[in-house]
Amino acid sequence: MTGSPHAHLVGRVGAVLRALSARNEAGALTSDLARDTGLPRPTTHRLLSSLAEEGFADRDRRTGRWFLGPELYLLGRTAGTRYDVTHHARASVHRLATTTGESAFFSALRGEETVCLLREDGDFPIRSFVLYEGARFPLGVVSAGLVLLAFQEDAAIDAYLDRADLTSRWGKPHSAGEIRARVARTRNDGYAVNPGLVVEGSWGMAAAIFDADGKPAWALTLTGIETRFKPARQPELGALLLHEAHALTRHLSATKGERPARPRPGID
């Protein structure tokens, strides 16, 4: 990281908070966060202790696990008046879950990651727990990350895949060549399919939601077990995802008082 010492510090703090948010449900040990961020353990502990003093992190004294702090909740509530779109997506997530019986999600693109913001489970009794609120995945991983990558400009996709190392953590199916092949299929179908590449037997499908400039910014996802996502059912699930994604694209653009985004492949 380049820039002033303050920028360097802010980058480290940001990395710790993002890593903590991905583990916030169960909490995280200092060693977990050090490994996730690539920072030395003593540095990670000092940053967490400083964040705790300001209310940005909180530690369970019994278990030693760290959680996001109450000050972030207050700041998030304030920032939400400008940036939160989950209330618009909640109805779509609910319809997808109740119509299909699967687990439905709404995720946002942040930098080169997707962040899961909403989850609702349908009535099918077997669940997939790859996605959960707060979960983060790099672009190209899970169906939301694939669909949000697929509808970017070719140059942006090439630049990302040239620098991203996804195979070391996510395995050979996430090589640049295989991701490019799935990008092509996603563009053709209009929706992405993750055939159990993160957790065996846990499948997902996703459709992109576009901002007013026609850029992919959010995603709707359905997940479940492999037998519920057989090829014969995928077009039905894909059509439901695309219908809701198209409606949200139009609604979010109109809500901002802007012209609706230009139609993209697969969402008309």
SVG drawing of the C-alpha trace seen along z (x, -y; Angstrom):
<svg xmlns="http://www.w3.org/2000/svg" viewBox="-45 -12 49 47">
<polyline fill="none" stroke="black" stroke-width="0.4" points="0.0,0.0 1.3,-3.4 0.6,-6.9 0.9,-8.7 1.3,-6.8 -2.3,-7.7 -3.5,-6.2 -1.5,-3.1 -3.1,-2.9 -6.6,-3.4 -6.1,-0.6 -5.1,1.8 -8.0,0.7 -10.4,1.2 -8.9,4.7 -9.5,5.7 -13.0,4.4 -13.9,6.1 -12.4,9.4 -14.3,9.1 -17.6,8.4 -17.2,11.7 -16.9,13.6 -19.2,11.4 -21.9,14.0 -19.7,16.3 -17.0,13.8 -13.3,14.1 -10.1,14.8 -7.2,12.4 -5.3,15.2 -8.3,15.6 -8.2,12.0 -4.4,11.9 -4.6,14.8 -7.5,13.3 -5.8,9.9 -2.2,11.1 -1.2,8.8 1.1,9.8 -0.8,11.0 0.5,8.3 -0.4,5.6 -3.9,7.1 -4.3,7.1 -3.2,3.5 -5.6,2.4 -8.5,4.3 -7.7,2.9 -7.7,-0.6 -11.0,0.0 -12.5,1.4 -11.6,-1.8 -13.6,-3.8 -16.6,-1.4 -15.8,0.0 -15.0,3.5 -16.1,5.4 -14.6,8.4 -16.3,11.2 -14.1,11.6 -15.2,15.2 -14.3,16.5 -11.8,13.9 -13.7,13.5 -14.1,10.2 -17.3,8.7 -18.2,5.5 -18.8,2.8 -21.9,0.7 -20.5,-2.5 -20.5,-0.9 -24.2,-0.1 -24.9,-3.8 -22.8,-5.0 -24.3,-2.4 -27.8,-3.6 -26.8,-7.1 -25.1,-6.1 -28.0,-3.9 -30.2,-6.9 -28.0,-7.4 -26.7,-4.0 -29.1,-1.3 -31.2,0.3 -32.0,3.5 -35.5,2.3 -36.2,2.2 -34.8,5.7 -36.6,7.3 -39.8,8.0 -38.0,9.6 -36.0,11.8 -39.2,12.8 -41.0,13.7 -38.1,15.8 -37.9,17.8 -41.6,18.4 -42.1,19.2 -39.1,21.6 -38.8,23.0 -35.0,22.3 -32.9,19.8 -32.9,16.3 -30.3,13.6 -29.5,10.0 -25.8,9.1 -23.9,5.9 -20.7,5.3 -18.1,3.6 -14.7,3.2 -13.8,6.6 -16.0,8.5 -19.7,9.3 -21.2,8.8 -24.4,10.6 -26.9,8.2 -30.2,10.1 -31.2,13.8 -34.6,15.5 -35.2,19.2 -38.0,20.9 -39.9,23.9 -37.7,26.7 -36.2,28.3 -32.6,28.8 -30.5,25.6 -27.3,24.4 -25.2,22.3 -22.5,21.1 -24.1,17.6 -25.2,15.7 -25.7,12.0 -22.3,10.4 -20.5,13.1 -17.9,11.8 -16.6,13.5 -14.2,12.3 -15.6,11.7 -15.8,14.9 -16.6,17.0 -20.2,18.1 -23.0,17.3 -23.4,13.7 -19.7,13.1 -19.8,14.7 -22.8,12.8 -21.4,9.4 -18.1,10.2 -19.7,11.5 -21.5,8.3 -18.6,6.0 -16.6,4.7 -14.3,7.2 -11.2,5.1 -12.2,5.0 -12.7,8.7 -9.4,9.4 -7.5,7.0 -9.2,8.6 -8.4,12.2 -4.9,11.3 -4.1,10.1 -6.5,12.2 -5.3,15.4 -8.4,17.4 -7.1,21.0 -4.9,20.9 -8.0,20.7 -10.9,21.7 -9.3,24.5 -8.6,25.2 -12.2,24.7 -11.5,21.0 -8.6,20.7 -8.8,17.7 -9.6,20.0 -12.5,21.8 -14.0,18.5 -13.8,17.1 -15.8,20.1 -18.4,19.6 -18.6,15.9 -19.4,16.8 -22.2,19.1 -23.5,16.5 -23.7,13.9 -25.5,16.3 -28.0,17.4 -28.4,14.1 -27.9,15.7 -25.0,17.5 -24.9,21.0 -22.5,22.2 -22.5,26.0 -21.2,26.7 -17.8,25.3 -17.4,23.8 -19.1,26.5 -19.8,29.8 -23.5,30.4 -24.4,26.8 -25.6,25.1 -26.5,21.5 -27.9,19.3 -27.8,15.5 -28.9,12.6 -27.4,9.1 -29.1,5.8 -27.7,2.8 -27.3,-0.8 -28.5,-3.8 -25.3,-3.7 -26.0,-0.1 -23.2,1.3 -23.7,4.4 -24.0,3.4 -26.1,5.9 -27.3,9.5 -30.2,11.8 -29.3,15.4 -31.0,18.7 -29.1,21.5 -29.9,25.1 -28.9,28.7 -27.9,30.2 -31.0,32.2 -33.1,29.0 -31.0,27.3 -31.0,30.0 -30.7,28.8 -34.5,29.2 -35.3,26.7 -32.6,24.2 -34.5,22.2 -37.4,21.9 -35.3,20.6 -33.3,18.4 -36.5,16.8 -37.7,16.0 -34.3,14.4 -34.2,12.4 -37.7,11.1 -37.0,9.9 -33.6,8.5 -35.1,6.6 -37.8,5.1 -35.3,4.0 -33.0,2.5 -35.9,0.4 -37.2,-0.5 -33.8,-1.5 -33.1,-3.8 -36.5,-5.4 -36.1,-5.8 -33.0,-7.8 -34.9,-10.0 -32.8,-8.9 -33.6,-7.4 -33.9,-3.5 -30.7,-1.7 -30.4,-0.5 -31.5,3.2 -28.8,5.8 -28.7,9.3 -31.1,11.7 -33.1,9.3 -35.8,8.3"/>
</svg>
